[in-house]
Amino acid sequence: MISLQEFGWNDDFATKWAELAMPECVPGRIIADYGSFFKIATPDEVAAEISGKLKHASDSETLPKIGDWVALQLVEGERAHIQAVLPRVSEISRKQPGKKVQK
């Protein structure tokens, strides 16, 4: 089994995780985006959807993206709901067609 440290988990993320205070959740890192669901390393791989509450409270810039650390609530087997996104350390973005810059 792979550990979270192999995906980049460190003391800074552990501190941010503690600040979330979500004991019903486990940390995970988004490793793939399939549009309607994500593949998350927990370190086991699980499929996850964004919770309705998070989707409603987020905009396109704050929705989870590949590389983000998230709080997952495991539902059954290898399924989960993303309940929160830990603050990003860095982000790679590109300009979309047109004049407005979007991430």
C-alpha positions in Angstrom: 0.0 0.0 0.0 1.2 3.5 -0.9 1.3 6.1 1.9 -0.1 9.7 1.6 3.5 11.0 2.0 4.2 9.5 -1.4 1.5 11.7 -2.9 3.0 14.9 -1.2 1.3 14.8 2.3 3.5 16.7 4.8 3.3 18.5 8.2 1.7 21.7 6.6 -1.2 19.6 5.1 -1.6 17.8 8.4 -1.9 21.2 10.2 -4.5 22.4 7.6 -6.3 19.0 8.0 -6.5 19.5 11.8 -8.0 23.0 11.3 -10.8 21.5 9.2 -12.0 19.5 12.2 -13.9 16.9 10.1 -13.5 13.7 12.1 -16.0 11.8 9.9 -13.7 12.4 6.8 -10.4 11.1 5.6 -7.8 13.0 3.6 -7.1 12.2 0.0 -5.5 13.7 -3.1 -7.2 14.0 -6.5 -5.3 12.0 -9.1 -7.8 12.0 -12.0 -10.9 14.0 -13.1 -13.5 12.2 -15.1 -16.0 15.0 -15.3 -18.8 13.5 -13.2 -16.4 11.9 -10.7 -12.8 12.0 -9.5 -10.3 9.3 -8.7 -8.8 10.0 -5.2 -5.7 8.5 -3.5 -6.5 7.8 0.2 -3.9 6.0 -0.2 -6.2 3.4 -1.7 -8.0 4.6 -4.8 -11.6 5.5 -4.5 -14.1 7.1 -6.8 -15.7 10.3 -5.4 -18.3 12.9 -6.3 -18.5 16.5 -5.0 -21.1 16.8 -2.3 -24.1 18.9 -3.1 -23.2 21.3 -0.3 -19.7 21.9 -1.6 -20.9 22.2 -5.2 -23.4 24.8 -4.2 -20.9 26.8 -2.1 -18.2 26.8 -4.8 -17.5 28.5 -8.0 -15.4 27.3 -11.0 -12.2 28.5 -9.3 -12.7 26.9 -6.0 -14.1 23.5 -7.1 -11.7 20.6 -6.6 -9.0 20.0 -9.3 -6.4 17.4 -9.9 -3.7 17.7 -7.3 -5.9 19.1 -4.6 -6.1 17.6 -1.1 -9.7 17.0 -0.1 -11.8 15.8 2.8 -13.6 12.6 1.8 -16.6 11.0 3.5 -16.5 7.3 2.6 -20.0 6.1 1.6 -19.6 2.4 0.7 -16.9 0.3 -0.6 -14.8 2.4 -2.9 -17.2 5.3 -3.2 -16.9 8.7 -1.4 -18.2 12.3 -1.3 -15.8 15.3 -1.4 -16.8 17.5 1.6 -14.1 20.1 1.5 -10.9 21.2 -0.3 -7.7 22.0 1.7 -6.2 25.4 0.7 -3.9 25.1 -2.4 -0.2 25.7 -2.1 0.2 26.4 -5.9 -1.8 26.2 -9.1 -1.1 25.9 -12.7 -3.6 27.7 -15.0 -3.9 28.6 -18.6 -5.7 31.3 -20.5 -9.0 30.2 -22.0 -9.9 31.4 -25.5 -11.1 35.0 -25.5 -10.1 38.0 -23.4 -11.1 36.9 -20.0 -8.6 34.9 -18.0 -10.1 31.9 -16.2 -8.5 29.2 -14.1 
